[in-house]
Amino acid sequence: MPRSLVFEGARRQVEAVQDRWRIDDEWWREAALSRMYYELRLEGGRVLTVYRDLGEGAEAGGVWWLQRY
């Protein structure tokens, strides 16, 4: 789970993981969708949702992405 992240050019500490969930979808496609999502509360109270790709070919340790709604 992420402990800190760089957002808007500054490193921010994660105060809490408010929720987490896994999505496994589109299993019929050549590259199925498999992601682990985290809803994070950062220092200062900002809440963001980030995810890590768990699918085949995902880098060891994973790259984190910001979920934009």
C-alpha positions as CSV (number, residue, x, y, z in Angstrom):
1,M,0.0,0.0,0.0
2,P,1.3,3.5,-0.7
3,R,2.7,5.5,2.2
4,S,3.4,8.6,0.3
5,L,3.1,9.9,-3.3
6,V,4.0,12.9,-5.4
7,F,1.0,15.0,-6.2
8,E,1.0,18.4,-7.8
9,G,4.8,18.5,-7.6
10,A,5.2,17.7,-3.9
11,R,5.6,14.6,-1.9
12,R,2.5,14.0,0.3
13,Q,2.1,11.5,3.2
14,V,-0.8,9.2,3.2
15,E,-2.7,9.6,6.5
16,A,-5.2,6.8,5.9
17,V,-6.4,4.2,3.4
18,Q,-10.2,4.8,3.5
19,D,-11.1,2.0,1.2
20,R,-9.5,-0.6,-1.2
21,W,-11.0,-2.9,-3.8
22,R,-9.9,-5.1,-6.6
23,I,-11.4,-5.1,-10.2
24,D,-11.0,-8.1,-12.5
25,D,-13.0,-7.5,-15.7
26,E,-13.0,-8.0,-19.4
27,W,-11.7,-11.6,-19.0
28,W,-12.7,-12.4,-22.5
29,R,-10.2,-9.9,-24.1
30,E,-6.6,-10.7,-24.9
31,A,-5.5,-8.4,-22.1
32,A,-7.9,-8.7,-19.2
33,L,-8.3,-5.8,-16.8
34,S,-7.0,-6.5,-13.3
35,R,-6.4,-3.6,-10.9
36,M,-6.1,-2.9,-7.2
37,Y,-7.6,0.4,-6.1
38,Y,-7.0,2.5,-3.0
39,E,-8.9,5.5,-1.8
40,L,-6.3,7.6,0.2
41,R,-6.6,10.5,2.5
42,L,-3.5,12.6,2.2
43,E,-2.0,15.0,4.8
44,G,-4.2,18.1,4.6
45,G,-7.3,16.1,4.0
46,R,-7.3,15.7,0.2
47,V,-8.8,12.4,-0.9
48,L,-7.5,10.6,-4.0
49,T,-8.1,7.2,-5.7
50,V,-5.1,5.5,-7.1
51,Y,-4.6,2.1,-8.6
52,R,-2.0,-0.4,-9.6
53,D,-2.2,-2.6,-12.7
54,L,-2.0,-6.3,-11.7
55,G,-2.5,-7.8,-15.2
56,E,-0.1,-9.9,-17.1
57,G,3.0,-8.0,-18.0
58,A,2.7,-5.6,-15.1
59,E,6.0,-4.4,-13.7
60,A,7.3,-6.0,-10.5
61,G,6.3,-3.8,-7.7
62,G,3.9,-2.0,-10.0
63,V,3.3,1.5,-11.2
64,W,0.7,3.6,-9.5
65,W,-1.8,5.6,-11.4
66,L,-4.2,8.3,-10.4
67,Q,-7.9,7.5,-11.1
68,R,-9.5,10.5,-12.7
69,Y,-13.3,10.5,-12.6
